[in-house]
Structures are given as structure tokens and as C-alpha cells.
Amino acid sequence: LVGAASFDDDPNAGVCFALDLTERRKLEQQFLRAQRMESIGTLAGGIAHDLNNALTPILMSLDLLKRRFPDPDSLDLISLIGTSAQRGADMVRQLLSFARGVEGKRVPVPMAPMLREIEKIANETFLKHITVRTDLPATIWEVLGDPCQLHQILLNLAVNARDAMPAGGTLSLSAENAVLDSHSTGLPFEARPGPYLLIKVGDTGTGMPPDIIERIFDPFFTTKALGHGTGLGLSTTISIIRSHGGFIRVESAVGRGTVFHLHLPALTEPAGHSPAPANLTAMPRGNGELILVIDDEPLVREISSRTLENHGYQVLLAADGAEGIALFASRQSDIALVLTDMMMPVMDGPAAIAIIRRLHPGMPIIAASGLADQDRIARATTLGIQHFLPKPYTAESLLQLLQNILSPTPG
């Protein structure tokens, strides 16, 4: 914005002033993009909830089918069904990652080994005309995050870099410690001062024009050919980065490649790491305990009943919270545990849990939901719920959780 003013006593004299609105316009664009993603996220979250309810009976049916049809041909077909259903569950999880900022378990994560693993995957699977270069200092800070989600975004960016270099080129991976303060330039509005681990994923590929850069984080936007991309990769990436308290910047120019700058809040002091958990015993059985299952989805109730009864449990079924409360009031002395969905008509899970807690404060309760975001988990926790089962879940995960609650291992 440029302006000028002149003086009456000297028409040849004047004052010019200029105001650079670049940063303001960038902030406005970021704000509008955040609003757009929030609206799409609300829609996507509802879709994901319904899909998770549809996938749960499929995944839970696999164990029953394997027992009924143990021949090799049938097992191969069942395995194919399971793989496809799990792929659908993974896609829904990815959808929820950008839609609701779904968080996993936060643990100290050393990023150097993870970047080395991405380097190894790229060297072993990418075509030989792509060179992988890694630049890691001797010491880089750890981050507090979900290892699976962080691995997912790094691998996704590496694959995108590969696709941007059809004629070959160089994929670069680097990391460095960085301390940002309030005077640091070029920071997005959500950035906070403090120590960060800066990870760069770059390529020497085709690059992007400014109008494409403005849209790459929009859900379902993709420059890839039909069938070669869902348009969820980068929207998931930015959602995961934000859920970790970080931010992302992009530098790109047509014909000169692209570099993604990932800023993740860092742990400046090394943290101790817990040993890996031991392998759990597969498909545990019950001892005749009575389980009350409350869920508004008929197929979920049906497959839950069959699975539990086939593994040594007795079952009571209720289609909503009100029906569940009526059954619980009449049989509470016999019921060993309640498994309830959180989102139901008539009476939802939290309302039913509150009444069950008043009737029987010590009753073990598992809360299940197709939207396992932090708000719902926090709400369940305030009701005294210690066990949360995200949908879609498998028969093994349900049975293992029941065993952990009803027959915990000593120590």
C-alpha cells in the first residue's frame, strides 16, 4: 500500500509512505484455511463415526469365521477380508486425524532413529534414480509425541517427494535444534516461542506454483492423477503437526523442488524410555461372567454377543442407555462388567454411565466410541471411566481388555 502527500507552500515537496500488507494477508489466509478445515472436519468426523460402526462387526467376525472354516482356502479368503477391512479402518483413522486432531499416546520420541528408518525404506523401495541424503547432527532433541503418527507424516512426505521426481532427483532428510522467540520472523499465527526440533524433507522435483501451495493442505485436494491419491495426506500431516503443538512451512518453486519445514516442540533434556510391552496372549477366555453390552447398532450387538459367548462369557444386550439402565437395575448383582457405546439415541453413554455409577460405584465399565478424540476420552474420564475402546475394534482387543479388567495378572 503506497500513498503520498504534498505541501501547499512547496508543491515540489512531498512525503511518501508505504505499508507492507504481506504478513497480514498471510495471516488472513491461514485463518480462512483453518475455518475451512474445521467445517470439513465436522462433516468428516460424522462420516468416520458411521464407518467405524460399520467396520466393527466385520473385524470382530473374522475370529468366528476362522473357527468355522479352518480349511486353507477359506482362511486365505478370510485373511483377504480382514486386510481390506483393516485398510478401511486405517483410512478412517487418517480421516479422523485431520478432522478432529485425534491424539495417540504421547511418549518421548528420539527422531534420529526414525529418520534413519525413513532413509532405509526410501533406499530399499524407491527407484534407483532417486538419491537419498540424510543430514543429522550428532545430538538432536527428542519430541513428545505419538511415534506412529510421526512416522506416518515423515513417510508420507517422503513418498510425495518421490512422486514429485518422476525423472529422478534427490530426497533430502535433515533435522536440527532450533529455539524460537517472539521476534522470530516468518512464523505462523499458531507458533509459540520455545525449543523446537526442525525437520526438513526436501526434493529436487517439479516444484509448485503459489496457487497450488495455497491449497495443498486442503482436504481431498491432490495434483495426482485419478486413483493415485486421496488428497488426505498433507491435510492429515498438518493436523498431526498441530495436535503435537507444532507448525509447518513450505518452500517451493516451479522446476526448483520443494522443502517442507516441520517444527515440533522439543524436549531439551533426554527422557527415560519404558521397555517394550511383552506380547499379549491371543484370544483369552472368560469364566462365565455376565457382560452387559449397550449399543444402538444391531450388528455390533449381534457380533459382540456371538464373540463373547464363544469365548466363555454370558451376555445381556441393550439398544440404548435407557434399556441398558433397566437391565442393569434388575441384574446388577449378576453383571460383572458393562460395555457401552458413547453416542446413542434416547439416552447416550455418558448419561447411562452416570446412573450406573450411582447404582453401583465399583462396576467396571468400558466406554466405546467411533470418535475416540480427546474431548470424549476426557469426558469419560470425568465419569470415572478408566477403560476406553475405540471403534473399530477386533475380537482380540475386546477379549484382551476384558481379561485385563476381570482377571488381571498379579503385579
N, C-alpha and C positions, 0 to 999 in steps of 0.2 A: 504494500500500500504506500503510494508516494503522494506527497502534497507539496504545495508551495504557497508562499505569501510574499507580498511586496510592500514597500513603504511609500506613503504618499509624497514624502519630501524628497525621495530619491527613487524614481521609477526604475532605475537600473540596478538597484539593490534588492535583495530578497533572501528569504530563508526557506530552505527545502528540508523536509523531514520524510523519513521512511520508517515503516513498521513492518517487520518480517512476521507474517502470519503462518509460516510453515509448520512450526511446532503446534500451534493452536489447531490447525486443520488436521494434523496427525492425531491429536488427542480426540478431536470430534469423530474422526473415522474409527478410532479404536472403541470409543463409547458406542457408536452406532452398531459396530460389529458385535460387541458384547450383548447389546439388546437383541439383535437378530438371532444370535446363538441361543440366548435364553428362551426366546419364543419357540424356536425349533426344538430346543431341548425339552421343553414341557411336553410337546407333542410326541417326541421320540420316547420319552420316559413312559408315557401311557402305552405306546405300542410295545415297548420292551416288556412291560409288566404282563401284558396278554400273551406275548410269545413265550415268556418264561413259564407261565401256567400251562401252555400247550406242550412245551418240551419236557416238563417234569414227568408226566406219565410215560412218555417214550423212553426216557433214560431209566426210569425205575422198572420198566417192563423187561429190560434186557436180561436181568438175572433169572427171572421166571422163564423166559424163553429158552435160555441156555440149559436150564434144568429139564425142560420138557422136550427139547430137541437137541440131544447131545451129539448127534452124528456130525462128522466134519463139514459136510456141505451146508448144513443148517447153521453151524457155528460161524462159518465164513460169512453167510448172509446176515446173521445177527450182528457180527462184528462190523459189517458194512453199514448197517442201520445205525449202530452206536456211533461210528465215526462221523456219519452225516449229522446225527442229532447233536453230537458234541461240537461239531463245526458251527451249527446254528446257534448253540449256546454261547460259543466264543464270539460270534458276530453280535449277539445281543449284548454281551458284556462290553464289547467295544463301543456299541451304540450308547450304552449307559455311561461309559467313561466320559464321553464328551457331553452327554445330555445332562447328567446330574453330578459330574465331578466325583464319581464313585471312588472311594478310597479303600485301598487294601491295608494290610498291616504295615506299620511304619517301623523300620529297623535301620540301624546304621549300615550303610551300603558302601563298600570300597569300590570306586568306579574304575580303577585301573584294570583289575581282572576282567570286568565286564566289557570294557573297550577292547581288551586283547581278545576276548571271545568273539566279539563282532568282527574283528580283523580276521580271525581264523575262519569264521563262517564265510566271510566275503572271499577269502583266498581259495577256499575249498569249493564254493558253489558258483561264484561269478565267473563269467567267461575270462579267458586268459588275457584278452586285450585290455582288461581293466586292472590297473595297478593300485594296490592299497598301501597307503603310507600312514604310519601312526607316530605321533609325537607326544610322548608322555614324560613329564618331569619325574625325577626320582621320587618325589613326595608330592602327592596331591591330596586335598582334603576329602573326607568322606561326606556323604549326604544322608539325611534321614528320609527314607522313602520306602516304596514298595519295589523290591527287586524285579518282580515280573513286569510291572508297568514300565519301569525304566528300561529294561531290556527290550520291551516291545517298541518303545519310541525310537531307540537307537537303531534297532534292526529295520524299522520302517523307513527311517531317514536314509539308511544305507541302501536299501532296495530302491528308493526313489532316486537316489544319486546314480545308481546303476542304470535305471531306465532313462535317465537324462543323458547318458553317454552311449548311444547305440553304436557309434563308430569307435568306441574305446576312449580311455582317458584315465584320470587319477582320482581315486576316492581318498580323501584325507580325513583322519580322525585325530583330534588333539584335545587336550584338557590343560587347564591352568587355574591356579588360585587367584581370586580377584576380590578386592574389598571395595565396595561401592559406598559413596557418601551422598549427601543431599545435593552436592554440587556436581555430581557426575552428569555428563551430557548425554543426550540421545536415549534417555530411559523412558519406558512406557509409564503410564499413569499408575499402574499397579505395582511398580517396583518399590522396594523398601531398602533403605541403607543397611549395610551389613556385609558379612563374608559370604561369598558365592564360589561355587565351582563352575567355571565357564568351560563348556564342552562345545567344540566346533566340529560340524560334519559338513564337508565341502566336496564339490565335484568340479570338473573342468568341462562340463557338458554344455547343452544348448542354452542354458540360462532362461530368464523370464523377463518379459516387459513389465513396466509398472502396473498396468491394468490387471495383469494376471496375479502379480504379487499381492494386490489388494484383496484377491478373492480366494487364495489358496487355502485359507483356514476355514472357509465356509463349508458347512456340512454338505456332502453329496456333490461338491464341485470337483471336477477332475479334468485334466487335459489329456488323459489317456484314452485310447480307443475303447469302444464299447466292449464290455466283457473283460477288460484288463485292469479295472479299478473301480472301487465303490465310492470314492470321494470322501471316505471317513478317516483315512489315515492321518492326515495333518490336523483335522479338527479334533481327533482323539488325542493327538500329540500335544496340542496346545492346552487341551483340557487337563491332561495328566500333569503337564508342567505347572499349570496354575494351581491345581489341587495340592501340589508339593510346595506352594509358596514361591514359585519361580516365574520366569518370563522368557520369551523367545524373540529374537530379532532375525531378520533375513536380509542378506545382501545378494543381489543378483543383477546380471546384465546380459542381454541377448548376445550369445556367442562367447561369453566370458565365464560361464559357470555360475554356481550358487553356493553360498555358505550359510548354514543355519547356526546361530549362536544360542545355545541353551544355557540359561543362568539358573542354577539350583542352589538354594540356601545350603551352606556348608557347615559341617561340624569341624571346628578347628582343632579339637582335641580328639585323639583316637579313642574309639569306644570298644569295649569288650564284646565279643561275639559269642552268642549261645551255640552250643553244639547242635548239629542237625538232629531232628527228631528221629527216633527209631521207626522202622516200618511197622505199620499197624496190622493187626491180624484181620484177614479178609473175612467178610460176611459173618460176623458174630451172631449168636442166637440168644433169644430170651428164655425165661423160665416161667412162662405162663402169665406174665404181668399184663394188666389191663391198661391199654392206651386209648385215650380219648382223642380222636382226630377231628378237628373243626376246620372245614374248608368249603368255600362256596362252589368250587369246581368239581362236578360229579366224577370226572375221570381221575382227578387227583385223589379223591376219597376212595374210589374203587381200587386203584393200583396200590395205594397205601395200605388198604385193608388186606389185599392179597399178599403183599410183600411181608407185612408184619405177621400175618397168620402162618405163612410158610416158614417163618423163622422163629417160631415159638412164642408168639405174643397173642393175646386176645385184644379185640378192637371194638370200640364204640365209635359211631360216625355221626357227625352233626354238620348241617349245611350252612349254619351261620352262628354268630355268637349267642343269640338268644336260645336257639335249640341246644347249643353246647352247654349253656348255663343250666338249663333244665335237666339235661342228662347228668351233669356233674353234681347237682344238688341231690339227685336221687341215688347216685352211686359213688359219692366221693370217698367213702371208706374203702371201696374196692379199686379205685383208679390209682395207678402208680405214676402216671405222667400224662400231661396234656400237650399235644402238638396242635398249634393253632396258626392259621393264616392271619396276617395283619390287616389286609384290605378285603372287607366283606360287606354285603348289604345287610340291612336290618340292624345288626349290631356288629361293629368291627372288632378286630383282635384286641386293641388296647382296652376297649370298654369291657370286653369279656374277661381279660386278664385281671383288671382291677377288681371285678366281682369275685373271681376265683381266689384272688389273694385275700379278700375279706373272709370268704368261707373257709379257706384252708391256706394259711400263710406259708406253710412249708411245702406246698405242692410243687414238684418240678415241672417247669413249663418251657417248651421250645417254641420260639416265635419264628415263623417262616414268612418270607415275602419275596415277590418277584422284583421288588425295588429295594435292594439292600444298601441304600445310601446312608450316610452318617446321621441324618436327621431321624430316620426311622430307628436306627440302631440306638441312638441316644434316647429316643422316646421309650423304647423297650427297656433300656437300662434303668430309667427312672421308675419303671414299674416293678423293678426287682428281677428282671429277666437277665439271666447270665448266659443263655444259650440261644444263638440266632442262626437259623439255617436259610441261606439264600437259595432261591429258586433260579434255575432248575437244579435239583439235587438228585443224586443217584441213590439206589437202594443201599449201596455200601456205605455212603456217607451218613445216611439216616440211621442205619443199624449200628454203625460205629459210635455215633453220638449217643444213641440210646444206651449202649453198653457203658460208655464213659460216665453217664449220669447215674444209671441204676446199679451198675456193678463196677464201680471204679477200682482201678488197680491200686493196691496198697502202696502208699508212699508216692 
